[in-house]
Amino acid sequence: MYICVCHAVTEKDIKKAVGKGASSISRLSELTMLGTQCGCCTEHANQVLHQCANKP
C-alpha cells in the first residue's frame, strides 16, 4: 500500500528503510523522500515505521 503518494513510497519501502537503520521519520525521509512534499503521510508513516521496527 502506498503511504506517501507524492513520492510513491510504499509500506515495503519503509520496511526496507528500517532494515537499513531508519528508526525515525527524519531518517526515513532522508532515505525515501517520504513526507518532504505535502507532509500528509507522516503520521501514518510513523505508525508503519514503529510497527516494522517492533517486528522480529
PyMOL commands that set and color helices and strands:
alter all, ss='L'
color gray80, all
select helices_A, chain A and resi 11-19+25-32+42-54
alter helices_A, ss='H'
color red, helices_A
select strands_A, chain A and resi 2-4+9-10
alter strands_A, ss='S'
color yellow, strands_A
deselect
rebuild
show_as cartoon
